Amino acid sequence: MPTIPSIRIPPETEYRSHMTTNPAYSPTSRKRGMFHSKSWLWIEWAGLYVLTPPLIAALSQPRLADELLDRIGLDSLSFETGLPSGLFIFPVLLVTFLTMLIYLRLDPTFDNARLWKLADLRSALPRILITFVITAPIILFASWYLAHHTPYLPESGFLRLPRELPILMLMISMLYPWVSAYPQEVTHRAFFFHRYAPILGSGRTILILNILCFVWLHAPMWNPIALIMTLPAGIIFALTYLRTKSTLAAGFEHAIYGIWAFASGLGYFVFTGSAGSV
């Protein structure tokens, strides 16, 4: 694995350097109100990125959450709502994605070019593909090992989709980039680095917390393997975003890794139907 070069995260002044040339920007836009105070940003960050994933996990899998409550002596409480569990994952993620996307589009201090930047994707493509070619066999081996040498992944799970369900694999390949990968890069890269730079700084702190929050996003899967496998993925995607300043580049990279994970069998661990299987 080649050594990843050190990444310098631009200071806040560089994040917002385009403001003075942005026609929508004016000195009055500095007066942002309560919702841009540091106290509010801390509360918002904790609510969105720390508390929301376990809450979604509990509401989408109330049986597992209630078992946990019983173990700690809170058996009088329950997360059972009577509503379909599917309401608490993808609809919530979709609403969150759209809300954050609209916020970025309307915020005069955000460079909207970062949501796309096709030219930067093109320039980063060789590095993205080389890294993928190096790591893809590792992902394939991990799936094979988990399927044949551990109880965590059924033996039939290894390469199951391309072998047994090629139409479903094709649908995942077509939909995953736009339904899951790109939205997650908007919420956990573009919005995160822009919105919380004032409180998390412009150095390693914001990078580390970004990676950990991406891992924690997968708490609703209710298995530690989902958290383990998304840690290196979070590192790779975050570094790509910081290198390119392109959400599209990070989203493309996220998509090819996600599609490969589903093809190899590791997608089992980030599929809601497997929640609590480990």
N, C-alpha and C positions, 0 to 999 in steps of 0.2 A: 504493500500500500504506500503510495508516494506521500511524502511529508506535506501536510497542508500548510501553505504559507500563512504567516500571521496576518490577521485582518485588522485594519485600523478602522474603528467605527468613527465616522465624522462627528465632531462636536455639534451641539445643538445649533450653533450659528450656521454651520454648513448645511444642516438638515433644512434650514429655513432660508438659505441664501437667495433662493429664487423669489422670495416674497416681494422684494423691492421692484422686481420687474414684472410682477403679476398684476394685471390690470384690476383684478378684484381686490387687491390689497390696498389698504389705507391705514394711516396711523391709528384710526379708531378701532381697527381690528385687533389691536393689542389688548383692548379692554374686553376680556373674554368672559368675565363674570364668574359666578360660583362654580360652574361646571368645568372650569379650567383651573381652579385653585389646586394647589398641591394636595391639600387634605382630601378634596373630592376625588382627585385622580387616584390616590391610594385606595380609597373606598371602592371606587369603580373597578380598579385593577383586581383587587381581592375578590370582589363579587363576581366579575366575569370569568376570571382565569383560575381562581383558587376554589371558590365555593360552588360555582355552577356545575362543573363536571361531576362531582360526587352527588349533587342533588339530582341531576339527570340520571345518574347511575341508579340511585335509589328509586326514583319514580318509574324508570323503565324496567327495573327488575325488583319489584316490591318484595317478592318472596325472599330473595337473597338479602335485601336490606333489612327486612323484618327479622331474619335469622341473626343478623349482626346485632340488632337492637336487643334481641332476647339474650344474647351472650353477655351483654354489658348491663343487663338488668333493667332494660327499658321496654319490657314486654307489653306494657300498656299502650305503647305508641305503634303506629303502623304507617307505612308509605303507600298502602293500597288505596287507590283512588277510584277503582272501578272503570277507569278509562283505558283504552287500548294502549299498550306500552309503546307502540310505534309513534305515538304522538309526542313523545318526550325526547326523541333523538334528532331525526332528520328535519322535522318541522322547526324545532328550536334552532338547529344549526342554520337552516335556510333563512329564518327571520334575522338571526344574528348577523349572518353574512350580508344580507341586503341592507340592514341598518348601518353596519360599519362601512359598507361600500358607498351608500348615500352620504354618510358623514364625510368620508374622504373626498368625494366628488364636490361637495359643497364647501369644504374647508379651504379658504383662500391661502392658508399657510402650508397646504400640502401640494406637492408637485404631482398632478394627476398623470403625468407621463409615466410615473413609476408603476401604475396599474397595468401597463402594457409593455412598452419599450421592446418592440420586436427586434430592432437592430442589436440591442444588448443580448437578447436571446441568441441571435445568430453568432455573435462574437464569442459567447460563452459555450456554445454547443459542443465544440471539440472537447473541452475540458469535462463537461457534463457527461458526454458519451464515454470518454476514456475511463472516468471514475466508475460509471455504471458497468462497463465491461469487466473491470477489476472486481467489483463487489457482487455482481450477479451470480457468479459461481458460489460465492460464500452463502448467499441467500438460498440458493438451490441446495447446497449441502446441509444447511441448517434445517430445511424442511425435510429432507430425506432422513436426517438423524433423528429428528423429533418423531417422525412417522414410524421408523423401524427400530428405534432403541429407547423410546420413552413412552409412557402411557398418555402423553398430552395430546398428541395428534394421531388420529386413526391411520392405520397403514394405507387405507384407501385414499386418505387425504392428500398424499404426495402426488402432485401433478393431476389431481382429480378433475379439475375444470377442463383443461384442454383434452384430457383423455375421454371423459365421460359426458361432459356438458359443454361442447365447443360453442354452441349458440349462446349460452349464458356467458361464456368467456368472451365472446365477441361483443356482447352487449356491455359487459363491464368495461372492456377496452374502449368502447365508444363513449360511454357515459361518465365513467369515473373521473376523467380529467376535468370535466366541467361541473359535475355534481358534487364532487368531494375535494379533489386535489387543489384546484384553483381557489375555491371559496376558503379553504383552510389557510392558504397562503395570504389571502386578503386579511382574514381575521387574526392570524398568528404571526404575520410578518409585516405587511404594509401598515395595518392599523396599529399593531403593537409597537413597532419601532417609532412610528410618528407620534402617537398619542402619549406614550409614557416616557419618552426621552426626558421631559422636564423633571421627573421624579426618579427615574432609574439611571440617568446619566447617559454617557456616550462611550462607555468602556466595556469591560468584561461583564459587569454586573447585569446590564440589560441583555447581553448575549446569553449568559448562563440562564437567567430567568426565562428568557424567551424559549430556550430549548426545553427547560423543565416544564413550562406551561404547555408546550406542544405535547410532551409526553403525558402530562396529566389530563389533557383533552381526551385521552383514550381510557380514562377511568371507567366509563360506562360499559366497557367490554368485560369488566369483572374478571380479568385474569392477568397475572404478572408478566406473562410472555408478551402481551400487547404493549406493556409499558417498556419492557426491555428492548424489544425490536424497534420501537419508535424513538429510542434515545439516539442511536447513530443516525437515523433518518433525520431527526430534528437538527442535529449538528450540520449535516450536509446541506439541508434546505436553507437553514439560517445563513450559513456562510455564502451560499450562492446568492441569496437576496442582498446581502451586504456587499458582495463583490459587484453585482450587476445593477443594483437599485431597480431591478425589474421583477415585479410580481409574476409576470408571465414566465420568466426564466425559472424561478423557483417552482411555479406551478407545473411547468413542463417536467422538471426533474422529479417532483413529487409524483406526477402521473406515471412516469415510466417505472419508478420503483414500486408504486402501488400495484400497477398492472402485473408486474413480474412477481410480486408477493402473492397475489391471487392465483396466478398461473402455477407457481411452485407449490402452493398449498398453505403458505403462511397467512394468507388472507383469512383463513379459518379463525385466527385469533383476533381479528378486527371486524368480525362479522357478528352482529348482535345476537344471532341465533346460537352462538357458541358461548354466550355469557355464562360465567361461573363454571365452565367446563374444566378448568385447571385447578 
